[in-house]
Amino acid sequence: MEAKIGKFFESVGSFFGGGDQIPWCDRDVIAGCEREVADAAKGDSEELKSESIMRLSWALVHSRQHEDVQRGIAMLEASLANSSSPLQQREKLCLLAVGYYRTGEYSRSRKLLEQCLEIAPDWRQALALKKAVEDRIAKDGVIGIGITATAVGLIAGGIAAALARKK
């Protein structure tokens, strides 16, 4: 019985807490990527610069800090037009989708994932993120309906109480 109660509270907690499987990145990793980008900028290899910028973008959109996520989104959007291959474009679209997911812009994230899946329809990472985005959109809808129903109930209760007092 205790196990069932524990599972119930765990499921309620994950419903309200998120529960996605997208990894987080801490400030130390971001700082390391920033140093790597600075070192690559001193060199001649454009490929090395591009790879280090992609790693930094990945770290930024996976950060817990809103400013970092915004910075990662800006970097990816600026570099999206310079994608030389469909694989690069797919990676950047998916990272942008992660960034928008982290900022709560779920519909924008879903649109980017749909573009990503046009390039690679069977890509598991994009499919998993799309499911997380759609689950989050559905959860927000359920919460919104609950809030609306509560507000309507409170208003109806207030009206009923006011009418009962008049009689």
Secondary structure, DSSP 8 states (H G I E B T S, - for coil): -HHHHHHHHHHHHHHHH-------B-HHHHHHHHHHHHHHHHSS-HHHHHHHHHHHHHHHHTBSSHHHHHHHHHHHHHHHTT--SHHHHHHHHHHHHHHHHHTT-HHHHHHHHHHHHHH-TT-HHHHHHHHHHHHHHHHHHHHHHHHHHHHHHHHHHHHHHHHHHH-
